[in-house]
Amino acid sequence: MVARNDAHEGSDEVKADRGYATLATLTIGTKPMVLKDEGLRRAEILSIQTRKGRPTYYVHYVEFNKRLDEWVSADRIDLSQEVEWPVPEKPEAKSKQKTTVPKAEDKAPTRSHKRPRSSTLNRQDSDTPRDGLSAKTSRRPSFTGGKGKENLDPSALVVATEEIGEGGDDEDEDGQNILDVQVAAAKAKAGPSHGPYDPQAELDRLRVGGSMTQNQTEISRVRNLERVQMGTWEIEPWYFSPYPAEFTDSDIVYICETCLSYHGTPTQFRRHRSKCTLLHPPGNEIYRDDTISFFEIDGRRQRTWCRNLCLLSKLFLDHKTLYYDVDPFLFYCMTIRSARGHHLVGYFSKEKESAESYNVACILTLPQHQRKGYGKLLIQFSYELSKIEGKLGSPEKPLSDLGLLGYRAYWAENIVDLLLEREAEGTPIVSVEDIGQSLAMTTNDVLHTLQNLNLLRYSQKNHVIVLTEAVVEQREQQKAKLAATGKVARRIEGEKLVGWRPPVFTVGSRTWNW
C-alpha cells in the first residue's frame, strides 16, 4: 500500500508519512505501535540489532519518560496498524551570496562579536530558575582531567558533571565542540521568551524528557544492559553505561554488593563471592546511628572501587559525563547494616577542592532504595559537612530531574521550618543571608526557594520575607501525613559528626597521579 502524506500544501511544517510496514522495512526513526503494559503505544525505533538470531528493536515511547526506553522483540510490534515513517531532512538552502573577504581598512572585530554566541544559550534548563532577584553568577564546567580525550578504558572512569551554558574550548568524548553543541541546542529550543516560572509546566516537561540536560541535537546512547542483579534485587537499568562490550549480550549482569565488581555469568559471580571478603565500603566510617552509616572514601586510594561505583551510577544518571580520573573526588557512601555486613543505599561525591564551593558533584540513591527518605538524608549530610567546614554549599549544576525535585523539597522544608522556629522564638529572620548562614545554603538557592514558595514581597523599596498561611498549612499537612503513617522523619544527628574534620590534601593528591 502506498504511504499517505498528511502534510498540507503550502505549509512549512512537514508531517510524517503514514503507511503499512513489514519487519524488513522497519528502519531507525520509524514509529510503529508497540505492546506496552497490555496496551499499544506509539514508539520510535532508535536502534535495531540481531540478538540470538532474532531482530530486536530499541524503542522510545512517544511522550513518555526516557527511562522507559527498552529493547523489544518483533512479536511486540503491531504491524496491522499504520506506522509513521521518518520525516525526511530538508536539504539546506544554498546561499546565493558569495562570502566576502573583509578589506584591510575595515575595522578589526571587537570583543563584542563573541557576545551573541554565548548569550544565545539558555541556562534556565541547566540551573534552578532565576529572575531579577537572583544574582547573576558565572559558572564554568568542572571537567576533571579528561580534556575531551576519548575514553578507551571502561574500567577507568569517573562521573563528573557537565554544565550547560559555559563551554570554552573543551570538547566532548566524540570530539565535538561543546559550545557548538550548546548553541545548536539553544536554537533547537528557540521559541517564545520564558514567562513566569510554572512548576506544573516544568514537572510535565521533566516527566516527558527524563532529564534537564537533554540536547535536542544529540541522539542519546542506547541502553546497553538488560538487567543487573545486586544482592537480592534485580534491577532494570535506565540509561547507557560503558561497561565492557561483552556484557551487552548477557541477560543479567551480576554486581557484587560490597566491592561492586561485575560478572557476566552466575558461575563467575559465585566464584567471586566465595573469595570476596569485603563487608563494607573501603573507607573510614565517619557516621553511624541506629539504622545507617556513612563512609568517607578517597578516590585516589580506592580507585578500582570508586570507578566501579561510577559505572554503576551511570546506569541511572543520564546527565553525567564520564572521565578517567577519580583522584580529585571524595565519595560519601550511605549504607544500611545487616548480619551479612553493610549494604550500599546511595552516595554523593564532591571535589576535594571546588573553585565554586560546591558541596556535591554527583548524588544518587539506588532505585531499590528510593522513596524511603534516603535521598533527603544524603542531602542533609552534605550540608552538615558544609557547616563543619564553615562554608556555604550548593550542588553542582545541572541536576537531574529527580535530583532537582529532591533538592527543592529539602530546601523548602528546611527554610519553612527555620522561619516557623524563629517566629516561635521571637527572633525573626532579617535577611536572606541569615537563612543561608543558618542552613549552610548559598544565597541563590535560598532566593530561588523563597520565590518558588512565593514568600518574597516588595514593600517600601525593599524585599521582605512573608510567611504565608498557605505555606504554613501545606507544611503542617506534610507533617500530619507522615504522622498518620506511623513513621518518624529520619534526620542526621549533627552531634555525631563532632569528631569529623575536613580532610586536607596536598596538590598532588587533588589531581592526576598517573
C-alpha positions as CSV (number, residue, x, y, z in Angstrom):
1,M,0.0,0.0,0.0
2,V,1.3,3.4,-0.9
3,A,2.2,5.6,2.1
4,R,-0.1,8.6,2.7
5,N,1.3,12.1,3.1
6,D,-0.6,14.1,5.6
7,A,1.3,17.4,5.0
8,H,-0.8,20.3,3.9
9,E,0.2,22.1,0.8
10,G,1.8,25.4,1.3
11,S,2.6,24.6,4.9
12,D,6.2,24.9,6.2
13,E,5.6,22.1,8.7
14,V,6.5,18.7,7.3
15,K,4.3,15.9,8.8
16,A,5.3,12.3,8.9
17,D,4.1,9.9,6.1
18,R,2.0,7.0,7.3
19,G,1.7,3.6,5.8
20,Y,1.9,-0.1,6.5
21,A,5.3,-1.8,7.1
22,T,6.9,-5.2,7.5
23,L,9.7,-6.2,9.7
24,A,12.0,-5.9,6.7
25,T,11.0,-2.3,6.0
26,L,11.3,-1.1,9.6
27,T,14.1,1.4,9.9
28,I,15.6,3.7,12.6
29,G,13.2,6.6,13.2
30,T,10.0,4.7,12.3
31,K,7.2,4.9,14.8
32,P,5.1,1.8,15.0
33,M,2.6,0.7,17.7
34,V,4.3,-1.4,20.4
35,L,2.8,-3.5,23.1
36,K,3.4,-2.0,26.5
37,D,1.7,-2.8,29.8
38,E,-1.2,-4.7,28.0
39,G,-1.8,-1.7,25.7
40,L,-0.4,-0.4,22.4
41,R,1.7,2.8,22.4
42,R,3.4,4.8,19.7
43,A,7.1,4.3,19.9
44,E,10.1,5.5,17.9
45,I,12.7,2.9,16.9
46,L,16.2,4.2,18.0
47,S,18.3,1.1,17.2
48,I,18.0,-2.3,15.6
49,Q,20.2,-5.3,16.4
50,T,20.2,-9.0,15.9
51,R,20.4,-10.9,19.2
52,K,20.5,-14.6,19.4
53,G,19.5,-14.8,15.7
54,R,16.4,-12.6,16.1
55,P,15.9,-8.9,15.4
56,T,15.3,-6.7,18.4
57,Y,14.4,-3.1,18.5
58,Y,15.3,-0.4,21.0
59,V,12.3,2.0,21.2
60,H,11.4,5.2,22.9
61,Y,7.7,5.6,23.8
62,V,6.4,8.9,22.4
63,E,5.6,11.5,25.2
64,F,6.8,9.1,27.9
65,N,9.9,9.3,30.1
66,K,13.2,8.4,28.6
67,R,13.7,5.9,31.4
68,L,11.0,3.6,29.9
69,D,13.1,3.1,26.7
70,E,13.7,-0.6,26.2
71,W,14.6,-3.4,23.8
72,V,11.5,-5.2,22.4
73,S,11.2,-8.3,20.3
74,A,9.5,-8.3,16.9
75,D,6.3,-10.0,18.2
76,R,5.5,-6.9,20.4
77,I,5.3,-4.7,17.3
78,D,1.8,-4.4,15.8
79,L,2.2,-4.2,12.1
80,S,-1.5,-4.4,11.5
81,Q,-1.7,-0.6,12.1
82,E,-0.1,2.1,10.1
83,V,3.4,3.3,11.1
84,E,4.9,6.8,10.9
85,W,7.8,6.9,8.6
86,P,10.8,9.1,9.5
87,V,10.5,12.7,8.3
88,P,13.0,13.4,5.5
89,E,15.5,16.0,6.3
90,K,15.2,19.2,4.4
91,P,18.1,20.0,2.0
92,E,20.0,23.0,3.2
93,A,19.3,26.0,1.1
94,K,22.4,27.2,-0.7
95,S,23.2,30.8,-0.1
96,K,23.4,32.8,-3.3
97,Q,25.6,35.4,-1.7
98,K,29.3,34.9,-2.0
99,T,31.4,35.1,1.0
100,T,33.3,38.4,1.1
101,V,36.7,38.9,2.5
102,P,37.0,41.9,4.7
103,K,39.2,44.6,3.4
104,A,42.3,45.7,5.2
105,E,40.9,49.1,6.0
106,D,37.8,47.5,7.7
107,K,37.7,47.7,11.4
108,A,39.1,44.7,13.3
109,P,36.4,42.6,15.0
110,T,35.8,43.7,18.6
111,R,35.3,41.6,21.6
112,S,31.6,42.1,21.4
113,H,31.4,39.7,18.4
114,K,31.6,36.8,20.9
115,R,28.8,38.0,23.0
116,P,25.8,36.9,20.8
117,R,27.3,33.3,20.7
118,S,27.2,32.9,24.4
119,S,24.1,34.9,25.0
120,T,22.0,32.6,22.9
121,L,22.5,29.9,25.5
122,N,19.6,29.4,27.8
123,R,20.8,28.5,31.3
124,Q,17.3,28.1,32.7
125,D,17.2,24.4,31.8
126,S,20.5,23.7,33.5
127,D,20.2,25.8,36.6
128,T,17.5,26.4,39.1
129,P,15.0,29.1,37.9
130,R,16.3,32.6,38.1
131,D,14.8,36.0,37.8
132,G,15.8,39.6,38.6
133,L,16.2,39.0,42.3
134,S,18.9,36.4,42.0
135,A,22.5,37.5,41.4
136,K,24.0,36.6,38.0
137,T,26.8,34.2,38.5
138,S,29.3,32.7,36.1
139,R,29.8,29.0,36.2
140,R,32.5,27.0,34.5
141,P,32.2,23.3,33.9
142,S,34.2,21.1,36.2
143,F,35.8,18.9,33.6
144,T,38.3,16.9,35.6
145,G,41.4,15.7,33.9
146,G,39.9,14.2,30.7
147,K,40.2,17.3,28.5
148,G,38.0,15.7,25.9
149,K,40.0,12.6,25.3
150,E,38.1,9.6,24.1
151,N,37.6,7.0,26.9
152,L,39.1,3.8,25.7
153,D,39.2,2.0,29.0
154,P,35.8,1.4,30.5
155,S,37.3,0.3,33.8
156,A,38.9,3.7,34.4
157,L,36.1,6.1,34.7
158,V,34.7,8.8,36.9
159,V,31.4,10.6,36.9
160,A,31.7,14.3,36.7
161,T,29.0,16.9,36.0
162,E,28.7,18.7,32.7
163,E,27.3,22.2,32.9
164,I,25.3,23.7,30.0
165,G,25.9,27.3,29.2
166,E,29.7,27.7,29.5
167,G,31.7,25.6,27.1
168,G,35.0,27.2,26.5
169,D,37.1,25.3,24.1
170,D,36.7,21.9,25.7
171,E,35.4,19.1,23.6
172,D,33.2,16.1,24.4
173,E,34.2,12.5,24.0
174,D,33.1,12.5,20.4
175,G,35.5,15.4,19.6
176,Q,32.6,17.8,19.0
177,N,33.0,21.3,20.4
178,I,30.7,21.6,23.4
179,L,29.9,25.3,22.8
180,D,28.8,24.5,19.3
181,V,26.5,21.7,20.6
182,Q,25.0,24.1,23.1
183,V,24.4,26.8,20.5
184,A,22.7,24.3,18.3
185,A,20.6,23.0,21.3
186,A,19.6,26.6,22.1
187,K,18.5,27.1,18.6
188,A,16.5,23.9,18.7
189,K,14.8,25.1,21.9
190,A,14.2,28.6,20.4
191,G,10.7,29.8,20.9
192,P,8.8,32.5,22.7
193,S,10.5,34.1,25.7
194,H,10.1,32.4,29.0
195,G,7.3,33.8,31.1
196,P,6.8,33.4,34.8
197,Y,8.0,30.2,36.4
198,D,5.3,27.5,36.3
199,P,6.1,24.5,38.5
200,Q,3.5,22.2,36.9
201,A,4.7,23.0,33.4
202,E,8.2,22.2,34.4
203,L,7.2,18.9,36.0
204,D,5.3,18.0,32.8
205,R,8.4,18.7,30.8
206,L,10.7,16.7,33.1
207,R,8.2,13.8,33.0
208,V,8.5,13.6,29.2
209,G,12.2,14.5,28.9
210,G,13.6,12.5,31.8
211,S,16.5,15.0,32.3
212,M,17.0,18.7,32.4
213,T,20.1,18.5,30.2
214,Q,19.0,16.6,27.2
215,N,20.4,18.0,24.0
216,Q,17.9,18.1,21.1
217,T,20.8,17.9,18.6
218,E,22.3,14.8,20.2
219,I,20.9,11.3,19.9
220,S,21.2,9.7,23.3
221,R,23.2,6.5,23.5
222,V,21.2,3.3,23.6
223,R,21.0,1.5,26.9
224,N,23.3,-1.5,26.7
225,L,22.4,-3.7,29.7
226,E,19.2,-5.5,30.1
227,R,19.2,-6.2,33.9
228,V,21.6,-6.2,36.8
229,Q,21.4,-8.2,39.9
230,M,22.7,-6.6,43.1
231,G,22.2,-8.5,46.3
232,T,18.6,-9.8,46.5
233,W,17.5,-7.1,44.0
234,E,17.1,-7.5,40.2
235,I,17.1,-4.0,38.6
236,E,16.4,-2.8,35.1
237,P,18.9,0.0,34.2
238,W,17.6,3.3,32.9
239,Y,20.5,4.6,30.8
240,F,23.7,3.7,29.0
241,S,26.8,2.9,31.0
242,P,30.2,2.0,29.4
243,Y,30.6,-1.5,30.8
244,P,32.7,-3.8,28.6
245,A,31.1,-4.7,25.3
246,E,30.9,-8.4,26.1
247,F,28.3,-7.7,28.8
248,T,25.8,-6.4,26.3
249,D,24.8,-9.9,25.3
250,S,24.2,-11.1,28.9
251,D,20.7,-11.3,30.1
252,I,21.8,-10.4,33.6
253,V,24.9,-8.7,34.8
254,Y,25.8,-9.7,38.4
255,I,27.2,-6.9,40.6
256,C,28.9,-7.7,43.9
257,E,27.1,-5.7,46.6
258,T,30.3,-4.9,48.6
259,C,33.1,-4.5,46.0
260,L,30.8,-3.5,43.1
261,S,32.7,-5.8,40.6
262,Y,30.7,-7.0,37.7
263,H,30.3,-10.5,36.2
264,G,28.5,-11.9,33.2
265,T,27.6,-15.4,34.3
266,P,26.3,-16.9,37.6
267,T,29.4,-19.2,37.8
268,Q,31.8,-16.3,37.7
269,F,29.8,-14.4,40.3
270,R,29.6,-17.4,42.7
271,R,33.3,-17.9,42.3
272,H,33.9,-14.3,43.1
273,R,31.6,-14.3,46.1
274,S,33.4,-17.3,47.6
275,K,36.6,-15.2,47.6
276,C,35.3,-11.7,48.3
277,T,35.9,-10.7,52.0
278,L,34.8,-7.1,51.9
279,L,32.0,-6.4,54.3
280,H,31.7,-2.6,53.9
281,P,32.8,0.2,51.6
282,P,36.6,0.6,51.7
283,G,36.8,3.8,53.6
284,N,36.5,5.4,57.1
285,E,33.2,5.2,58.8
286,I,32.5,8.8,59.9
287,Y,28.9,8.5,60.9
288,R,26.7,5.8,62.5
289,D,23.2,5.8,64.0
290,D,20.6,3.2,64.7
291,T,20.0,2.4,61.0
292,I,22.6,3.9,58.7
293,S,26.3,4.5,58.3
294,F,28.4,6.9,56.2
295,F,31.8,6.0,54.8
296,E,34.3,8.5,53.5
297,I,36.3,7.2,50.6
298,D,39.3,8.8,48.9
299,G,39.1,8.2,45.1
300,R,42.9,8.3,44.9
301,R,43.3,5.5,47.4
302,Q,40.4,3.3,46.3
303,R,40.4,3.8,42.5
304,T,39.0,0.5,41.4
305,W,36.1,0.6,43.9
306,C,35.3,4.2,43.0
307,R,35.4,3.5,39.3
308,N,33.0,0.6,39.7
309,L,30.7,2.9,41.7
310,C,30.8,5.4,38.8
311,L,29.9,2.7,36.3
312,L,27.0,1.6,38.4
313,S,25.7,5.1,39.0
314,K,25.8,5.9,35.3
315,L,23.1,3.3,34.7
316,F,20.7,5.6,36.5
317,L,22.1,9.1,35.6
318,D,21.9,10.4,32.0
319,H,23.2,13.9,32.7
320,K,26.7,12.9,33.7
321,T,29.9,12.9,31.7
322,L,32.4,10.1,32.3
323,Y,36.1,10.8,32.7
324,Y,39.1,8.8,33.6
325,D,40.2,10.1,37.0
326,V,38.6,9.6,40.4
327,D,41.6,11.1,42.2
328,P,40.2,14.6,42.7
329,F,37.0,13.3,44.3
330,L,35.8,12.2,47.7
331,F,32.9,9.7,47.9
332,Y,30.5,9.6,50.8
333,C,28.6,6.3,50.8
334,M,25.5,5.6,52.9
335,T,24.8,2.0,53.9
336,I,22.3,0.1,56.0
337,R,23.6,-2.7,58.2
338,S,22.5,-6.4,58.5
339,A,24.1,-9.6,59.8
340,R,25.8,-10.0,56.5
341,G,27.5,-6.6,56.5
342,H,26.8,-3.2,55.0
343,H,24.5,-2.7,52.0
344,L,25.0,0.3,49.7
345,V,22.0,2.6,49.6
346,G,23.3,5.7,47.9
347,Y,26.2,8.1,47.7
348,F,27.3,11.5,46.8
349,S,30.7,12.7,45.6
350,K,32.4,16.1,46.0
351,E,35.6,17.6,44.7
352,K,38.5,17.8,47.1
353,E,39.0,21.4,46.0
354,S,36.0,23.1,44.3
355,A,36.6,26.5,42.9
356,E,32.8,27.2,43.0
357,S,32.4,25.8,46.6
358,Y,30.1,23.0,45.5
359,N,29.4,20.5,48.3
360,V,28.0,17.8,45.9
361,A,29.3,16.8,42.5
362,C,27.1,13.8,41.9
363,I,24.3,12.3,44.1
364,L,22.3,9.1,43.7
365,T,20.0,6.8,45.7
366,L,19.9,3.4,44.1
367,P,16.5,2.6,42.6
368,Q,15.7,-0.3,45.0
369,H,16.1,2.1,48.0
370,Q,14.2,5.2,46.5
371,R,11.0,6.7,48.0
372,K,12.2,5.7,51.5
373,G,13.6,9.1,52.6
374,Y,17.3,8.2,52.0
375,G,17.7,11.0,49.4
376,K,17.0,13.7,51.9
377,L,19.4,12.1,54.3
378,L,22.1,12.3,51.7
379,I,21.3,15.9,51.0
380,Q,21.2,16.8,54.7
381,F,24.6,15.0,55.3
382,S,26.2,17.1,52.6
383,Y,25.0,20.3,54.3
384,E,26.1,19.0,57.8
385,L,29.6,18.6,56.4
386,S,29.5,22.1,54.9
387,K,28.5,23.5,58.4
388,I,31.6,21.9,59.9
389,E,33.8,23.2,57.1
390,G,32.3,26.7,57.7
391,K,31.2,27.1,54.1
392,L,28.0,27.7,52.2
393,G,27.3,24.7,50.0
394,S,25.3,24.1,46.8
395,P,25.0,21.1,44.5
396,E,26.8,21.2,41.2
397,K,24.5,22.1,38.3
398,P,22.8,20.8,36.3
399,L,20.7,18.5,38.4
400,S,18.8,15.5,37.2
401,D,15.0,15.7,37.3
402,L,14.8,13.6,40.4
403,G,17.7,15.4,42.0
404,L,16.1,18.8,41.3
405,L,12.8,17.8,42.9
406,G,14.6,16.3,45.9
407,Y,16.7,19.4,46.5
408,R,13.7,21.7,46.1
409,A,11.7,19.7,48.6
410,Y,14.7,19.7,51.1
411,W,15.3,23.5,50.7
412,A,11.6,24.3,51.1
413,E,11.1,22.2,54.2
414,N,14.1,23.4,56.0
415,I,13.6,27.1,55.2
416,V,9.9,27.0,56.3
417,D,10.9,25.1,59.5
418,L,13.5,27.7,60.2
419,L,11.1,30.5,59.7
420,L,8.5,28.9,62.0
421,E,11.2,28.2,64.6
422,R,12.4,31.8,64.6
423,E,8.8,33.1,64.7
424,A,8.1,31.0,67.8
425,E,11.3,32.2,69.5
426,G,10.5,35.8,68.7
427,T,13.7,36.3,66.7
428,P,12.6,36.9,63.1
429,I,14.8,36.4,60.1
430,V,16.3,39.7,58.9
431,S,17.8,38.7,55.6
432,V,18.3,36.0,53.0
433,E,21.9,35.8,54.1
434,D,20.8,35.0,57.6
435,I,18.9,32.0,56.3
436,G,21.9,30.9,54.2
437,Q,24.3,31.1,57.2
438,S,21.9,29.1,59.4
439,L,21.4,26.3,56.9
440,A,24.8,26.4,55.1
441,M,22.9,27.2,51.9
442,T,24.0,29.7,49.2
443,T,22.1,32.9,48.7
444,N,20.9,31.9,45.2
445,D,19.4,28.6,46.5
446,V,17.6,30.5,49.3
447,L,16.3,33.1,46.9
448,H,15.1,30.5,44.4
449,T,13.2,28.6,47.1
450,L,11.6,31.8,48.5
451,Q,10.5,32.7,45.0
452,N,9.0,29.3,44.3
453,L,7.1,29.4,47.6
454,N,6.0,33.0,46.9
455,L,7.4,34.2,50.2
456,L,9.1,37.4,48.9
457,R,7.2,40.7,48.9
458,Y,8.2,44.1,47.7
459,S,7.5,46.8,50.3
460,Q,8.9,50.3,50.7
461,K,11.6,49.8,48.1
462,N,12.8,46.6,49.9
463,H,12.1,42.9,49.5
464,V,10.7,41.3,52.7
465,I,10.1,37.7,53.6
466,V,6.4,36.9,54.4
467,L,5.5,33.5,55.8
468,T,2.1,33.0,54.3
469,E,-0.7,30.9,55.8
470,A,-0.9,28.7,52.7
471,V,2.8,27.6,53.1
472,V,2.4,27.0,56.8
473,E,-0.8,24.9,56.2
474,Q,1.0,22.9,53.5
475,R,3.9,22.2,55.8
476,E,1.5,21.1,58.6
477,Q,-0.3,18.8,56.2
478,Q,3.0,17.2,55.3
479,K,3.8,16.5,59.0
480,A,0.3,15.2,59.6
481,K,0.6,12.8,56.7
482,L,3.9,11.5,57.9
483,A,2.5,11.1,61.4
484,A,-0.6,9.2,60.1
485,T,1.7,6.5,58.6
486,G,3.3,5.9,62.0
487,K,6.8,6.9,60.6
488,V,9.2,9.3,62.1
489,A,11.2,11.6,59.8
490,R,14.8,10.5,60.0
491,R,17.4,13.2,60.4
492,I,21.2,13.3,60.5
493,E,22.3,13.9,64.1
494,G,24.9,16.6,63.7
495,E,26.4,15.9,67.2
496,K,27.6,12.5,66.0
497,L,29.8,14.3,63.4
498,V,31.7,16.4,66.0
499,G,34.8,14.2,65.7
500,W,35.0,14.6,61.9
501,R,37.4,17.1,60.4
502,P,37.6,18.2,56.8
503,P,40.5,16.2,55.1
504,V,43.4,18.2,53.9
505,F,45.2,17.2,50.7
506,T,48.4,18.1,49.0
507,V,48.4,19.4,45.5
508,G,49.4,16.1,44.1
509,S,46.6,14.2,45.8
510,R,43.9,16.5,44.3
511,T,44.8,15.9,40.7
512,W,46.1,13.2,38.4
513,N,48.6,10.8,39.9
514,W,49.4,8.5,37.0
